[in-house]
Amino acid sequence: MTAAKALATIIRESDSESVVQIIDGLEYVNHHFNKFVVDGYKFSATKLPTIYGMMYRASNTDSKVIKLVTKANSHFAKKFIPLLAEFKPDVIVSTHPFTSIMCSKLIGKGVTNIPLITIMTDFTLHSAWINPFVSRYIVSSAQMVDQLEQMGVDRDIILPIGIPIMPVFFEKDEHKDEHLAQLGFDPNLKTVLIMAGSFGVTDILKIYENINEIDLDFQIIVITGKNEKLFDAFNTILSCNENLRVGEPQANFDDDAEPSRKDYKLNITKKTKLIYYTDEVHKYMHLSDLIITKPGGLTVTEALASCLPMALFKGIPGQETENTEYLCSNNLAISIKKSNAAEVVYQLLKYPDRLLSMKESCTRLNNKDSEYKIVDVIQQCISEMKEPVLLPAFVDINVEIDKLEEETLYSEFNQVMQEMEDDFDIPDDDDDEFEEKIQRLKMKMYESLKKMTDFTSKHDDE
């Protein structure tokens, strides 16, 4: 959504007469399908990260997993027909692999011939992004061009332009010292930015505690995003250390938050500014010398554009760990753990040559003006467009999914999960816990799958 919003802003700026709709594709086709994907990701990535990584890798091959994912997406593709018939777009731009699958399916069935542009929002490739009727692929690096070509994609339609972000991330802060002073910081000290609102609390607090033990003078900005529990934890810590809080005290979301809680009575030594949610992330990135964050595609892209070296922690197995490998191998980031965070950050701040080297690497690889280049690609695809196919909103010919396909989704899902479970390497001393977790995952996903298909059947009957 962040990439889509950035691109929409630039399209409107480039041509005030352009009309852009941003659609959450999964929510649009089916609320329960959206919950199936989102809740399944959150649960498996946080509670069963090893299993999630296995599922991610399994679905990256020509396996039953990716076939099941494709079948589920194909089933809901027809839900886009009323939208296409009403809005009559000149081009479709997808920033999520599942919506690319759906739109490609409609093009393949002759429902539409509108150009489909797929923007990959990570730094490594997954086969779910690859579909047969995509007009252009926008990727983050030349390395991904080679990878896509090896997987059978025509090199001529792969463009290493980069992930679209708001142009403000590329703009340098010419008054950095003044702005640091306005925040209550010392312009002569290094500033470390922590952005970690996606998942979890404990690991982030431990990293924060560890870097507070570093015997160097520096200051910290913490942005928790919309993670209320994480914000309350940091706010409670700073309530016990008001002399180190930068800015005004803030109220906890949880009225019962206890400042005396043992976990939150940390020994901190660094001035810290705490921020909940902000639409000025670019401002704080430009004021910082190092960011500690998870390796999500958009945050990483924004940091690259800001020429901000990264210390990346606890990437979710799959796309995030692969992002970390790519970024570290290109001297854009360094990987940290709870156990070594203090030592790594100390080395970077004490001997800033490495920070400077990483900053220079960011400058070389940050794909400046990517969003404007993507607008050019959109215009080119539109100019190549032949007479568009426009169907009435509720035409079912060639797109009606065989009801047997819906009925077999249950059995195929169970079969795939069972085969994957049989392949898992379960530690001998953790069998019971592992079995309990995998059963919870299966039941959670199965219940969501049943809800979304039941909902679809009732809707179709009506």
C-alpha positions in Angstrom: 0.0 0.0 0.0 2.9 2.4 0.8 4.4 1.8 -2.7 1.0 2.2 -4.3 0.3 5.5 -2.5 3.7 6.9 -3.5 3.2 6.0 -7.1 -0.4 7.4 -7.1 0.9 10.7 -5.8 3.5 11.0 -8.5 1.0 10.1 -11.3 -1.4 12.8 -10.1 1.5 15.3 -9.9 2.7 14.4 -13.4 -0.8 14.7 -15.0 -3.5 16.5 -13.0 -6.2 14.9 -15.2 -5.2 11.3 -14.3 -7.6 9.4 -12.2 -6.1 6.8 -9.9 -7.8 4.3 -7.7 -5.9 2.4 -5.0 -7.5 -0.9 -4.3 -6.6 -3.3 -1.5 -7.1 -6.2 -3.9 -7.4 -9.0 -1.3 -10.0 -7.1 0.8 -11.9 -6.1 -2.4 -12.4 -9.7 -3.7 -13.2 -11.2 -0.3 -12.8 -10.1 3.3 -12.3 -13.6 4.6 -9.6 -14.3 1.9 -7.8 -11.1 3.1 -7.9 -12.3 6.7 -6.8 -15.8 5.6 -3.7 -14.3 4.0 -2.9 -11.6 6.6 -3.7 -13.5 9.7 -2.0 -16.6 8.4 1.1 -14.5 7.7 1.2 -12.8 11.1 0.5 -16.0 13.0 3.1 -18.2 11.2 5.7 -15.4 10.9 5.6 -14.5 14.6 4.7 -17.8 16.3 6.2 -20.3 13.9 8.9 -18.4 11.9 10.8 -21.6 11.0 7.7 -23.2 9.6 6.8 -20.0 7.8 10.3 -20.1 6.2 9.8 -23.7 5.1 6.4 -22.8 3.6 7.9 -19.7 1.8 10.7 -21.8 0.3 8.3 -24.6 -0.6 6.0 -22.2 -2.4 9.0 -20.8 -4.4 9.2 -24.0 -6.4 6.9 -25.7 -8.8 5.1 -27.4 -5.9 1.6 -28.1 -4.7 1.9 -25.2 -2.4 2.2 -22.5 -5.1 -0.4 -24.4 -7.2 -2.9 -24.2 -4.3 -2.1 -20.5 -3.8 -2.6 -19.8 -7.5 -5.9 -21.8 -7.5 -7.2 -19.8 -4.6 -6.3 -16.5 -6.2 -7.7 -17.6 -9.6 -11.0 -18.5 -7.8 -11.4 -14.9 -6.7 -10.2 -13.2 -9.9 -13.7 -12.8 -11.3 -14.6 -10.5 -8.4 -12.5 -7.8 -10.2 -14.7 -7.8 -13.3 -17.3 -5.3 -11.9 -14.4 -2.9 -10.9 -12.8 -3.1 -14.4 -16.1 -2.6 -16.1 -17.1 0.4 -14.0 -13.7 2.1 -13.8 -12.4 1.2 -17.2 -8.7 1.6 -16.4 -6.1 2.2 -19.1 -3.5 0.2 -17.1 -3.4 -2.0 -14.0 -0.4 -1.7 -11.6 0.0 -4.4 -9.0 2.2 -4.1 -5.9 1.2 -7.5 -4.5 1.9 -11.0 -6.0 -1.6 -12.3 -5.4 -3.3 -9.4 -7.2 -0.9 -10.0 -10.1 -2.0 -13.6 -10.2 -5.7 -12.6 -10.3 -5.3 -10.0 -13.0 -3.1 -12.2 -15.1 -5.8 -14.9 -14.9 -8.4 -12.4 -16.2 -6.2 -11.5 -19.1 -5.6 -15.1 -19.9 -9.3 -15.8 -20.0 -9.9 -12.9 -22.4 -11.9 -10.9 -19.9 -9.6 -7.9 -20.5 -6.4 -7.0 -22.4 -5.5 -4.0 -20.2 -1.7 -3.8 -19.6 -0.6 -5.3 -16.3 2.5 -3.9 -14.6 3.9 -5.8 -11.6 6.1 -3.9 -9.1 8.0 -6.3 -6.9 8.4 -4.8 -3.4 11.3 -6.9 -2.1 14.9 -7.2 -3.0 14.8 -10.9 -3.9 12.6 -13.0 -6.1 9.7 -15.3 -5.3 7.9 -17.3 -8.0 4.5 -16.0 -7.0 5.3 -12.7 -8.7 5.8 -14.4 -12.0 2.7 -14.6 -14.2 2.2 -15.2 -18.0 0.4 -12.0 -19.0 2.4 -9.3 -17.3 3.4 -6.4 -19.6 6.3 -5.1 -17.5 8.1 -6.1 -14.3 9.6 -3.4 -12.1 12.3 -4.7 -9.9 14.7 -3.3 -7.4 18.1 -4.3 -8.9 19.9 -5.6 -12.0 20.5 -8.9 -10.0 16.8 -9.6 -10.1 16.7 -9.1 -13.9 19.0 -12.0 -14.2 17.0 -14.1 -11.7 13.7 -13.5 -13.5 15.3 -14.3 -16.9 16.5 -17.6 -15.5 12.9 -18.4 -14.5 11.7 -17.9 -18.1 10.7 -14.2 -18.1 11.6 -12.2 -21.3 14.5 -9.9 -20.3 13.0 -7.0 -22.4 10.1 -6.6 -20.1 12.1 -6.5 -16.8 13.1 -3.0 -15.7 15.4 -2.5 -12.6 13.9 0.8 -11.8 13.3 0.3 -8.1 10.5 0.3 -5.6 8.4 3.5 -5.7 8.6 5.7 -2.6 7.8 9.4 -1.9 10.4 11.7 -3.4 11.0 13.4 0.0 13.2 10.5 1.1 15.7 11.5 -1.6 15.9 15.1 -0.5 18.8 16.0 1.8 18.2 17.9 5.0 20.3 21.1 4.5 19.5 22.2 8.1 20.2 19.0 10.0 21.9 20.5 13.0 19.2 23.1 13.4 16.4 20.5 13.3 18.2 18.2 15.8 18.5 21.2 18.2 14.8 21.9 17.7 14.0 18.4 18.8 16.1 18.7 21.9 19.1 16.8 20.6 22.8 17.6 20.5 23.8 18.2 16.8 27.4 17.1 17.7 26.3 13.6 18.7 25.4 10.6 16.5 21.8 9.7 16.3 20.4 6.2 16.1 16.9 5.6 14.8 15.0 2.5 15.9 12.0 1.5 13.7 10.4 -1.7 14.8 6.7 -1.6 15.1 5.7 -4.5 12.9 5.8 -7.4 15.3 6.8 -8.1 18.9 8.1 -6.2 21.9 10.7 -8.3 23.8 13.5 -8.4 21.2 13.3 -4.7 20.5 13.4 -3.8 24.2 16.4 -6.0 24.7 18.3 -4.4 21.8 17.4 -1.0 23.1 18.7 -2.0 26.6 21.9 -3.4 25.1 22.8 -0.4 23.1 22.2 1.8 26.1 25.1 0.0 27.7 27.5 1.3 25.0 30.2 3.5 26.5 29.8 6.3 23.9 27.7 9.4 23.8 24.8 9.2 21.2 21.1 9.8 21.2 18.1 7.6 20.1 14.8 8.1 18.2 12.3 5.3 18.6 9.3 5.1 16.2 6.9 2.3 17.2 4.4 2.7 14.4 0.9 1.6 15.3 2.2 -1.0 17.8 0.4 0.2 21.0 2.0 -2.4 23.2 5.5 -1.5 22.1 4.8 2.2 22.5 3.4 1.6 26.0 6.6 -0.4 26.9 8.9 2.4 25.8 6.7 5.1 27.3 6.8 3.3 30.6 10.6 3.0 30.5 10.9 6.7 29.9 8.5 7.5 32.6 11.0 5.9 35.0 13.8 8.0 33.3 12.2 11.4 32.7 15.6 13.1 32.6 16.5 11.1 29.4 13.1 11.7 27.7 13.3 14.1 24.7 9.9 15.8 24.3 6.8 15.9 26.4 5.5 12.9 28.4 2.8 10.9 26.6 -0.1 8.9 27.8 -0.1 5.1 27.5 -2.7 3.4 25.5 -3.1 0.9 28.3 -4.3 2.8 31.4 -3.1 0.0 33.6 0.5 0.1 32.4 2.7 -0.1 35.5 6.0 1.9 35.5 7.2 -0.5 38.2 7.0 -3.6 36.0 10.3 -5.4 36.2 10.7 -5.9 32.5 10.4 -2.2 31.9 12.8 -1.0 34.6 15.8 -0.9 32.3 19.1 0.8 33.0 19.1 3.4 30.2 21.7 6.1 29.7 20.9 7.7 26.3 18.5 10.6 25.5 15.5 9.1 23.7 12.7 10.6 21.7 9.6 8.4 21.5 7.2 8.6 18.5 4.1 6.5 18.0 2.9 6.9 14.4 4.2 9.5 12.0 3.9 10.4 8.3 7.3 12.2 8.6 9.5 9.1 8.7 11.7 10.8 6.0 12.4 13.7 8.5 13.8 11.3 11.2 15.7 9.2 8.7 17.5 12.4 7.4 18.4 13.3 11.0 19.9 9.9 11.8 23.3 8.3 11.3 22.1 4.7 11.6 18.8 2.9 11.6 18.0 -0.3 13.5 15.1 -2.0 11.9 13.6 -5.2 10.4 14.4 -5.8 6.7 11.0 -5.1 5.2 11.1 -4.0 1.6 9.6 -0.5 1.9 11.5 0.6 5.0 14.7 -0.6 3.5 14.0 1.3 0.3 13.2 4.5 2.2 16.5 4.1 4.2 18.4 3.6 0.9 16.9 6.7 -0.5 17.8 8.6 2.6 21.4 7.2 2.4 21.0 5.8 5.8 23.1 2.8 6.8 21.1 -0.1 8.3 21.5 -2.5 11.2 18.9 -5.3 10.4 17.6 -7.6 13.1 15.4 -10.7 13.2 14.2 -10.9 9.6 11.3 -13.3 9.1 12.5 -16.4 7.4 11.8 -16.0 3.7 11.7 -12.6 2.0 13.1 -10.7 5.0 16.1 -12.9 5.6 16.8 -12.9 1.8 16.5 -9.1 1.8 19.1 -9.0 4.6 21.5 -11.2 2.7 21.2 -9.0 -0.4 21.7 -5.8 1.5 24.6 -7.0 3.6 26.4 -8.5 0.6 26.2 -5.1 -1.1 27.5 -3.1 1.9 24.2 -1.4 2.5 23.5 -3.0 5.9 24.9 -5.1 8.7 23.0 -7.9 10.5 22.6 -7.8 14.3 21.2 -10.0 17.0 20.1 -9.2 20.5 23.4 -10.7 21.8 25.7 -8.7 19.6 23.7 -5.5 19.0 25.8 -3.4 21.5 29.2 -4.5 20.0 28.1 -3.9 16.4 26.6 -0.5 17.1 29.6 0.4 19.1 32.0 -0.4 16.3 30.0 1.6 13.8 29.7 4.7 16.0 33.2 4.5 17.3 34.9 4.0 13.9 32.6 5.8 11.4 34.6 4.8 8.3 32.3 1.8 7.9 29.2 4.0 8.3 30.6 6.3 5.6 31.3 3.4 3.3 27.7 2.1 3.7 26.3 5.5 3.1 28.3 5.8 -0.2 26.9 2.3 -1.2 23.4 3.6 -0.5 24.0 6.6 -2.7 25.1 4.3 -5.6 22.1 1.9 -5.3 19.2 3.9 -4.1 17.3 4.1 -7.5 16.6 7.8 -7.4 13.5 9.0 -9.2 12.2 5.5 -9.5 8.6 6.6 -9.2 9.0 9.1 -12.1 10.5 6.4 -14.3 7.6 4.1 -13.5 5.2 6.8 -14.7 7.1 6.8 -18.0 6.7 3.0 -18.2 2.9 3.3 -17.5 2.6 5.8 -20.3 4.5 3.6 -22.7 2.3 0.6 -21.9 -0.8 2.7 -22.5 0.5 3.9 -25.8 1.1 0.3 -26.9 -2.5 -0.6 -26.0 -4.7 -2.0 -28.7 -8.5 -1.6 -28.7 -9.4 -2.5 -25.1 -11.7 -5.3 -24.2 -14.6 -4.0 -22.1 -17.1 -6.4 -20.8 -20.4 -5.8 -18.9 -20.0 -5.9 -15.2 -21.5 -9.3 -14.5 -20.5 -11.4 -17.6 -19.6 -14.9 -16.4 -18.7 -16.4 -19.7 -15.1 -17.8 -19.7 -14.6 -16.8 -16.1 -17.1 -19.0 -14.2 -15.0 -21.1 -11.9 -16.0 -24.8 -11.8 -17.8 -25.4 -8.5 -15.8 -28.6 -8.1 -12.7 -26.4 -7.8 -14.1 -24.7 -4.8 -15.1 -28.0 -3.2 -11.6 -29.5 -3.7 -9.9 -26.5 -2.1 -10.5 -28.0 1.3 -9.1 -31.4 0.5 -6.1 -30.0 -1.4 -5.3 -27.7 1.5 -5.3 -30.5 4.0 -3.2 -32.7 1.6 -0.6 -30.0 1.1 -0.4 -29.2 4.8 0.0 -32.9 5.7 2.8 -33.4 3.1 4.6 -30.3 4.4 4.2 -31.5 8.0 5.7 -34.9 7.1 8.7 -33.0 5.6 9.4 -30.8 8.7 12.5 -31.7 10.7 11.0 -31.7 14.3 13.5 -31.5 17.1 13.4 -34.6 19.4 13.0 -32.6 22.5 10.3 -30.3 21.2 7.9 -32.8 19.5 4.8 -32.0 21.6 5.1 -28.2 21.3 5.8 -28.4 17.6 2.8 -30.7 17.0 0.6 -28.3 19.0 1.7 -25.3 17.1 1.3 -26.9 13.7 -2.2 -28.1 14.6 -3.1 -24.6 15.7 -1.8 -23.2 12.4 -3.7 -25.8 10.3 -6.9 -25.1 12.2 -6.6 -21.3 11.9 -5.9 -21.5 8.2 -8.6 -24.1 7.5 -11.3 -22.2 9.4 -10.4 -19.0 7.5 -10.5 -21.0 4.2 -13.9 -22.4 5.0 -15.3 -18.9 5.9 -14.1 -17.3 2.7 -15.4 -20.1 0.4 -18.7 -20.3 2.3 -19.1 -16.6 2.0 -18.4 -16.8 -1.8 -20.9 -19.6 -2.3 -23.7 -17.7 -0.5 -22.8 -14.5 -2.4 -22.9 -16.3 -5.8 -26.3 -17.9 -4.9 -27.8 -14.6 -4.1 
